[in-house]
Amino acid sequence: MSAPNYSTLNYDMFVLIGIPGLRELHMWISIPFCLMYLVAVAGNGILIYVVAVERSLHEPMYLFLSLLAFWDLILSTSTVPKALSIFWFDDVDISFGGCVTQLFFMHFAFVVESGILLAMAFDRYVAICYPLRYTTILSHGVIGKIGGAVVLRGFATVFPIVFLVKRLPFCRTNIIAHTFCEHMGLAKLACADITINIWYGISVPLLSVMLDMVTIVVSYGLILQAVFRLPSHDARMKALSTCGSHVCVILMFYLPGIFTVIAQRFGRKIPKHVHILLANLYVLVPPMMNPVIYGVKTKQIRERVALVFSSKGKYC
């Protein structure tokens, strides 16, 4: 049998095989995946709706939270439906264009969410350190500009990846051992030099996210300094409680991502299916938990959700 002609062969269809080694468990794995996705869609959808219809929630913190909820939906919806389609219907085929689109929106949402968390840290910093100027500094116009800048930065960071992937020939294999497409997983299938992809994929998005993390830590250092200068213990506890939800969301977003990166870089002995399960949980757990955390810890959101749905019930 003659070897394939790599100079002419170029795949335009790829096969996502799901979780290698656990194919017989796909149906069972799909149950918690589906439940978590439904909770994420329902929770974030309710949060966006309540913030939109309740004028009392048109404050910077809640507007940023609704932005985070929107991009949580983008992050989970860009990956989970295809994974469920693989688990349920063995729908493993995906076009090259579909693969590139999926990886773009997944990475785009990740960088944007990191920027939104930074904006939320700035919001808490202004609220605690400059309470009398809070509404002046963070007016609706400023919030709109911050949101636009975060999205534009995310787009400018991730969009070059599309061109870096599209320039590559794929002539070795079209089998992707994953439930969704991601940049390096696809680039490694190319029969060409991917040095630029490796350096860009590691340095630029990682540096932007690392910069966000460092700035968030600095912001909370300044916040803690301001809090511990407050004369009253009750005032200190109230100020800290306003940051509690945001800190939980930050940890939920960054820690699994850091663990996943470390596991991929140094955990060579970790089975492939563990890496893939972690990657799937990373696009499921934060979007599922963020609205739950804010709903449980934020009194205003709990009250407004109850008010909106109780008033809807009266009209039914």
Wavefront OBJ file of the C-alpha trace (Angstrom):
o trace
v 0.000 0.000 0.000
v 1.511 3.337 -1.051
v 1.984 6.138 1.468
v -0.381 9.072 1.205
v 0.821 12.054 -0.789
v 1.222 14.724 1.903
v 1.882 17.405 -0.709
v -1.653 17.198 -2.064
v -3.699 15.854 0.838
v -5.261 18.548 3.045
v -8.124 17.680 5.382
v -11.118 19.996 5.512
v -13.146 17.736 7.839
v -12.069 16.624 11.296
v -13.233 13.982 13.758
v -13.764 14.804 17.432
v -13.653 11.411 19.123
v -14.809 12.664 22.532
v -13.014 11.356 25.613
v -10.511 8.649 24.574
v -10.607 5.568 26.751
v -14.059 6.405 28.093
v -16.128 6.000 24.942
v -18.358 3.382 26.553
v -19.136 5.857 29.350
v -20.055 8.762 27.073
v -23.782 8.412 27.746
v -23.275 8.439 31.518
v -20.818 11.339 31.381
v -23.335 13.309 29.320
v -25.863 13.353 32.187
v -23.911 15.612 34.595
v -22.585 17.609 31.630
v -26.120 18.286 30.409
v -27.411 19.159 33.893
v -24.540 21.575 34.533
v -25.060 23.202 31.138
v -28.798 23.644 31.768
v -28.082 25.199 35.174
v -25.519 27.531 33.571
v -27.929 28.625 30.810
v -30.861 29.086 33.195
v -28.852 30.833 35.922
v -27.022 33.241 33.637
v -30.149 33.884 31.569
v -32.161 34.767 34.686
v -29.349 36.998 35.930
v -29.138 38.919 32.658
v -32.926 39.298 32.524
v -33.269 40.524 36.116
v -30.460 43.083 35.761
v -31.982 44.295 32.474
v -35.556 44.788 33.770
v -34.806 46.025 37.305
v -33.670 49.660 37.219
v -32.459 49.402 40.809
v -29.803 46.974 39.605
v -28.466 49.340 36.936
v -25.378 49.926 39.066
v -21.777 49.265 37.949
v -21.349 46.022 39.893
v -24.525 44.455 38.504
v -23.907 45.692 34.957
v -20.465 44.097 35.003
v -22.040 40.958 36.452
v -24.553 40.795 33.599
v -21.647 41.120 31.124
v -19.894 38.245 32.864
v -23.094 36.172 32.678
v -23.401 36.861 28.930
v -19.839 35.725 28.231
v -20.327 32.702 30.489
v -23.096 31.690 28.094
v -20.779 32.206 25.111
v -18.006 30.146 26.746
v -20.186 27.161 27.611
v -22.364 27.260 24.477
v -19.330 27.327 22.175
v -18.259 23.882 23.413
v -20.859 21.934 25.409
v -23.593 21.389 22.750
v -21.072 19.766 20.389
v -19.760 17.582 23.225
v -23.311 16.435 24.030
v -23.911 15.766 20.333
v -20.850 13.497 20.336
v -21.984 11.693 23.485
v -25.611 11.204 22.396
v -25.559 10.850 18.613
v -21.931 9.964 17.834
v -21.846 13.212 15.821
v -18.061 13.308 15.633
v -17.565 15.194 12.353
v -16.758 18.901 12.288
v -15.631 21.034 9.353
v -12.388 22.975 9.445
v -14.369 26.219 9.446
v -16.548 24.976 12.285
v -13.474 23.927 14.240
v -11.818 27.329 13.814
v -15.052 29.106 14.763
v -15.395 27.011 17.905
v -11.841 27.571 19.106
v -12.091 31.308 18.344
v -15.201 31.861 20.460
v -13.893 29.681 23.298
v -10.576 31.546 23.567
v -12.293 34.894 22.901
v -14.759 34.357 25.753
v -11.952 33.301 28.102
v -9.888 36.472 27.509
v -12.983 38.711 27.700
v -14.088 37.140 30.995
v -10.643 37.743 32.458
v -10.957 41.404 31.478
v -14.444 41.637 33.010
v -13.139 40.220 36.303
v -10.464 42.926 36.238
v -13.152 45.563 35.634
v -15.149 44.173 38.561
v -12.055 44.406 40.784
v -11.691 48.057 39.735
v -15.366 48.570 40.579
v -14.837 47.211 44.116
v -11.693 49.332 44.493
v -13.546 52.539 43.598
v -16.583 51.603 45.731
v -14.472 51.056 48.865
v -11.629 53.549 48.408
v -13.637 56.400 46.836
v -17.260 55.808 47.933
v -18.342 59.453 47.568
v -17.140 59.581 43.942
v -18.287 56.073 43.008
v -21.185 56.989 40.709
v -19.205 59.871 39.206
v -16.164 57.767 38.338
v -18.161 54.740 37.147
v -20.937 56.391 35.171
v -22.891 54.404 32.595
v -20.779 55.981 29.847
v -17.550 54.882 31.520
v -18.928 51.375 32.055
v -19.818 51.168 28.367
v -16.289 52.246 27.395
v -14.716 49.726 29.777
v -16.924 46.946 28.405
v -16.093 47.920 24.833
v -12.360 48.047 25.590
v -12.463 44.600 27.239
v -14.223 43.048 24.230
v -11.941 44.829 21.742
v -8.832 43.666 23.612
v -10.127 40.088 23.655
v -10.871 40.207 19.927
v -7.460 41.709 19.080
v -5.733 39.076 21.229
v -7.513 36.022 19.841
v -8.337 36.891 16.219
v -4.735 36.429 14.939
v -5.032 32.770 16.020
v -7.580 32.309 13.209
v -4.984 33.309 10.592
v -2.239 31.288 12.301
v -4.417 28.158 12.055
v -5.797 28.824 8.567
v -2.284 29.034 7.069
v -1.460 25.488 8.187
v -1.804 22.400 5.944
v -3.390 19.368 7.617
v -2.220 16.210 5.884
v -1.245 13.729 8.618
v -4.457 12.969 10.444
v -7.849 14.538 11.033
v -8.519 12.796 14.359
v -8.823 15.166 17.349
v -8.791 13.386 20.706
v -11.102 15.859 22.404
v -14.730 16.952 22.690
v -14.039 20.394 21.211
v -11.459 22.212 19.090
v -8.787 24.323 20.726
v -5.845 26.144 19.198
v -2.843 23.969 20.050
v -4.787 20.725 19.793
v -5.615 21.585 16.179
v -2.211 23.086 15.315
v -0.393 19.926 16.440
v -2.155 18.013 13.642
v -0.521 20.192 10.977
v 2.262 18.912 8.730
v 4.173 22.207 8.917
v 6.230 24.245 11.351
v 3.969 25.480 14.177
v 6.598 27.428 16.141
v 4.715 30.706 15.660
v 1.498 29.077 16.845
v 3.231 27.733 19.950
v 4.810 31.048 20.891
v 1.694 33.105 20.172
v -0.646 30.597 21.774
v 1.384 30.568 24.988
v 2.711 34.108 25.273
v 0.107 36.605 24.081
v -3.162 35.263 25.603
v -1.320 34.040 28.710
v 0.404 37.397 29.224
v -2.885 39.278 28.905
v -4.556 36.986 31.453
v -1.516 37.080 33.757
v -1.542 40.882 33.596
v -5.203 40.833 34.611
v -4.435 38.507 37.527
v -1.568 40.683 38.796
v -3.678 43.850 38.520
v -6.552 42.166 40.382
v -4.177 41.143 43.194
v -2.823 44.717 43.405
v -6.394 46.083 43.460
v -7.358 43.831 46.337
v -4.159 44.747 48.188
v -5.221 48.401 48.014
v -8.784 47.449 48.979
v -7.568 45.586 52.085
v -5.426 48.555 53.084
v -8.460 50.843 52.838
v -10.720 48.380 54.680
v -8.413 47.936 57.667
v -8.178 51.703 58.042
v -11.920 51.915 58.695
v -12.607 52.774 62.357
v -15.606 50.477 62.853
v -15.496 46.669 62.904
v -18.990 46.565 61.382
v -17.876 48.859 58.577
v -14.868 46.631 57.875
v -17.013 43.489 57.762
v -19.589 45.150 55.496
v -16.868 46.293 53.096
v -15.296 42.825 53.017
v -18.662 41.136 52.461
v -19.227 43.208 49.309
v -16.033 41.680 47.878
v -16.767 38.094 48.940
v -18.769 37.090 45.881
v -16.233 38.588 43.497
v -13.318 36.817 45.200
v -15.181 33.480 44.932
v -15.798 34.031 41.214
v -12.149 35.019 40.642
v -10.921 31.844 42.332
v -13.478 29.754 40.412
v -12.260 31.237 37.116
v -8.472 31.311 37.514
v -7.592 28.334 39.732
v -9.003 25.577 37.449
v -7.358 27.261 34.462
v -3.984 27.426 36.212
v -4.316 23.804 37.296
v -5.212 22.737 33.742
v -2.201 24.580 32.266
v 0.154 23.054 34.865
v -1.308 19.586 34.294
v -0.873 19.885 30.518
v 2.681 21.224 30.846
v 4.067 18.990 33.580
v 1.559 16.190 34.059
v 2.837 13.895 31.335
v 1.864 10.852 33.363
v -1.717 12.047 33.797
v -4.028 10.062 31.454
v -5.361 11.868 28.394
v -8.976 11.426 29.461
v -8.261 13.267 32.738
v -6.937 16.270 30.805
v -10.046 16.305 28.607
v -12.438 15.956 31.541
v -10.690 18.866 33.290
v -10.940 20.992 30.139
v -14.668 20.265 29.868
v -15.286 21.012 33.545
v -13.444 24.307 33.102
v -15.974 25.512 30.497
v -18.887 24.176 32.594
v -18.257 24.773 36.298
v -17.506 28.549 36.357
v -20.510 29.432 34.126
v -22.704 27.197 36.306
v -21.429 28.485 39.660
v -21.091 32.227 38.990
v -24.837 33.025 39.073
v -25.284 30.649 42.020
v -22.518 32.392 44.004
v -23.892 35.870 43.317
v -27.462 34.740 43.881
v -26.633 33.240 47.273
v -24.261 35.940 48.550
v -25.877 39.088 47.138
v -29.068 40.129 48.933
v -30.156 42.607 46.253
v -30.081 39.957 43.521
v -31.981 37.424 45.646
v -34.662 39.970 46.442
v -35.019 41.202 42.862
v -35.179 37.690 41.417
v -37.945 36.823 43.896
v -39.747 40.094 43.131
v -39.591 39.679 39.351
v -40.859 36.108 39.379
v -43.512 36.737 42.037
v -44.890 39.622 39.964
v -44.875 37.398 36.865
v -46.813 34.776 38.790
v -49.555 37.276 39.623
v -50.226 37.905 35.953
v -50.416 34.205 35.060
l 1 2 3 4 5 6 7 8 9 10 11 12 13 14 15 16 17 18 19 20 21 22 23 24 25 26 27 28 29 30 31 32 33 34 35 36 37 38 39 40 41 42 43 44 45 46 47 48 49 50 51 52 53 54 55 56 57 58 59 60 61 62 63 64 65 66 67 68 69 70 71 72 73 74 75 76 77 78 79 80 81 82 83 84 85 86 87 88 89 90 91 92 93 94 95 96 97 98 99 100 101 102 103 104 105 106 107 108 109 110 111 112 113 114 115 116 117 118 119 120 121 122 123 124 125 126 127 128 129 130 131 132 133 134 135 136 137 138 139 140 141 142 143 144 145 146 147 148 149 150 151 152 153 154 155 156 157 158 159 160 161 162 163 164 165 166 167 168 169 170 171 172 173 174 175 176 177 178 179 180 181 182 183 184 185 186 187 188 189 190 191 192 193 194 195 196 197 198 199 200 201 202 203 204 205 206 207 208 209 210 211 212 213 214 215 216 217 218 219 220 221 222 223 224 225 226 227 228 229 230 231 232 233 234 235 236 237 238 239 240 241 242 243 244 245 246 247 248 249 250 251 252 253 254 255 256 257 258 259 260 261 262 263 264 265 266 267 268 269 270 271 272 273 274 275 276 277 278 279 280 281 282 283 284 285 286 287 288 289 290 291 292 293 294 295 296 297 298 299 300 301 302 303 304 305 306 307 308 309 310 311 312 313 314 315 316
